[in-house]
Amino acid sequence: MLDSGCATHHEKLVQPLTYLSGAEVVLFDAVGTLLEPVRSIPEIYAEVARRWGSRRCVEEIAQRWPVALKRYELRGRKPQLFGPCPLPAETFVATSETIERARWRRIVLYTVDDVIGSNADGLFHELWRYFADPDNWRLSGVLASLWDKLQAMGIRVGLASNYDQRLVELSQKLPPLNTADYVFTSAALGYPKPHPNFYREIEKRTGRSGPRLALIGDDRKSDVLVPRSRGWLSLWWDRQSQVLTGDVEGF
C-alpha cells in the first residue's frame, strides 16, 4: 500500500506502479524490506548461544547486538576484523565475502562474549547458517505482490542489499525471489550501501542509469536519497506502517 496524502511533487506518490512504470529495472533491499527474520535477533542469538555454553539472556543480547553492529560497521572507519592490525588502507570501506564473514564473526562474538575457543567457532557457524535458511525468514506480502506486478509489466526485478552469498542462496529457494533477474550484494559488488561505488557497480552491471533504475528499501539514506541523487527512482518502505512512499521530508 502507499501513502495516500496529497501529492505536491514527485516525492508524494499515489501509486507505485505508475511511478515505477518508466523504470527498466526495479531493485529491492532485502533485510528490513522484503525480508524479516521469523523471530527476533536477540531471541535467536540467545537460543543458539545457550547450546554453546553462553549465559547471556535475551535482554543482554538485545543491548549488546546494536552496539556490535555499530562497532564493526564498514563505513566511517576501519573496523578491526582480523586481529590487532588494522585493515590495509585500500580496503577501507570496501568489502568482500571474506571481510563480511570476518565482520559478522566479530559481531556475533562481541554480542555473545562469554563463549570462547572451539565453542565460539561453533556458535558463529550455526548462526551464520541459520540466516541462510529460507525457513527462518518471512516475506513482506505487500512487496512480494508488487514484485509480481512489476514482472507482469515486463520490468526486471532483483535485490540490492548489504549482504553476502547467503542472500543468493536464499533467493534461489524463496519464491518469488527465485525469479529475480539480479541479486546484488555488497560482498560481491565490493562496497556497501551507501558508498557511491555500490550504485556505480549496479549501473555498470545492468547497463542502465538514471530513471531506468529504481530502488525500494527501508533506509532513507541508502535506499532513497543516495540513489535519487544519481537520478534513480526510489521509494521508502516504512516498516512500521507497512507503507511505501517517496516522501523523505524532514530527513
N, C-alpha and C positions, 0 to 999 in steps of 0.2 A: 504494500500500500504506500501511498505517497502523501506528503504534506499537502493539504488542500487549501492553504492560505492564499490570499490574493497574490497574483503574480505581477510584479512590477518590472522585472527584468529576468534574464536567463537563469538567475540563481534561485528564483522561486518557480518551481516546476509544477505542472498539473498532471502530467502523465509521463512515466519513464520511457515507455515505448516510443512515444512521439519524440522526446528529447534525444533518444539514442538511435533513432532510425537512420540518421546520416552516418553513423559510425560503421566501419567495416569489421572492427574487432572490439569486443567488449570483454574486459578482464575483471575478475572479482578477486578481492582479497580473500584469504582463506579463514584463518582462525579469528573469531570475533565477528566475522561477516557471514560467509556461507557455512562455516563450521563452528560448533561449540562442543566442548567435552561433555559427555553424558553426565559426568559427576564433576564436582568442584576440584580444582587443582589441589588444595590442601587436603581434602579427603583422600584423593588418590595417592598423593605422596605419603601421607601418614600410614595408610594401609600397607602399601608396599614396603615402606621403611621398617615397619614393625617386623616384617618377615626377615629383615636383615639386621635385627638387633637394636633398632632405634627406640628410644623412649620419648621422642618428641611427639607432642599431642597436636591435634588439628589446629588448635588456636595458635600454638607457637609457630607452626609451619606457615599459617596464614600471615603471620607477621614477618617471617624471615624471607619468604619467597619473593615478594616485590622488591625487597632490599637487594637480594641476589640478582634479580633481573637488571636493576639499575647499575649495580656494581660491575656487571660483566656485559653491559650493552656495547655494541660496536660503533657507537657514534660519540664523538666529542673527546675521546681519549683512548689510550692504548690499554685494553684490558689485559690483566696478567693471566694468560691461559695455559702456558706451557711451562710454568715454574717461575723462579725468581727473575729470569731475564725478560725484559720487555720484548714485544714483537718487533721485528725489523721495521724501519720507517716506511718501507714500501708497502707493508701490509696494513698500515694504519687505516682503519675504517673498512678496508677490503675484507672479503670473507671467502670461504670455500667450504667444501664438505668437511675437511679436516678441522678447520677453525670452528665451524658450527658445532661439531661433535665435542671438541675440547671446551668450547664455551658452555654448552649445556651440561657437561660433566661438572664444571666448576659451579654452575648454578645449583645443580642437584646437591652437591656435597657441601656447599655453603648453607643451603636450606636445611639439610639433614646433616648436621655437623658432628653427630655422635656415632656415626658409622665409619669405620676405618678399615684399612687393609683390603683383603680379598672381598670382604663383605661390601665395601664401598664400590668395588668393581661390579659386583653382582647387583647391587641396588641400582646403579646407573644403567646397566644393561637392561634390567627389567623395565625401568621407567622409559627408557629410550624406545624399546619395542612396544610398550603399552600404547604410546601415541602414534604408532604406525599401524595399529589395528583399527579397521573401519568400524568394528562393533563398539568402539569406545568414543565414537563421535556421533553427533546428530546434525542434520542439515536444517537450515532455515527453509521452511516451506514456502515463504514468500519469495525468497531469492531463487530457490530451485525452480519455482514456477516461472519467474522472469527469465531464467536461463533457457528453459524450454521454449518460451515465446520468442526470444531473440533468435534462437536457432531456426525456428519455423519461419522467421523473416529473412533467413539466409545470411544472418550475421554470425561471424565466427566468434566463439566464446572460449574463455580459458581462465586460468588462475594466475595471479601475480602476487606473491607473498614472501615475507621474510621467513623462509623455511628451508628445508633441505630435501634430500632424496626421498625421505619418508612421505612427503606430500605427493610425489609421483606415484608411489606405491598405493597410497590412499585413494587417489583419484582413479586409479585403474580398477578399484574394487567397489567404488561407491557411486551408484547411479544418482543423478545424471552426470556426475563429474567424469565418468568414464567415456563420455562423448566429447571431452574437451579437445579443442584444436591446439591449444597451447597450455603448458604448465611451466610457468616461470618461477623459479625460486631464487632467493638472494644467494644461496650457496652456489648455484650453477651460473648465475649472472656475474658473480664476483663482488657485488656490492649490495648492502641492504637499503631498503627504503628508509629515509627519503634522499639518499645520495643521488645526485643527478645521473650518475652512470647506470643506476638501476633502470631508469626510464630510457636512457640512450640505448642501452643494450636491447631493450624491448623494441624500440623503433628500428634498430638495425635488423633484428631477427624476424620481425614481421614485415619489414619493408614499408612501414606506414608511419605517419606522424600527424601532428595536429589533430583536428577534429575527426579524423578517420579512426582514432584510437579513443577508447573510453575506459575509465577505471571506477569501480564501485568498492567502497570499503568503509570501515568504522573509524579510521584515524583521519581527522580533519586535515592535518598537515600532509601526511604521506600519501593519502588516497584521494584527497580533493585539491588542496591548494597547490602543491608542487606539480602534479600533472596538469592542472589547469594553467599554471604559469608557462607550461610548454605548449599550450594550445589544445591539449586534450579535453575531451568532455569528461566530467566527473560527477559522481553522486555520493553523498554521505549516507551511510547506514547507521541510523540511530538504534542501537541495540535495545535500549530500554523501552523505547516506544514501538520498536519494530516498524519503523517508517523510513522511507527513502526521501531524501531532499537534496537539493543543490545549494541550499542556503547555508552559508558559513559566516553570516553576520555576527560580529562580536567575538570571533575567534582571534 
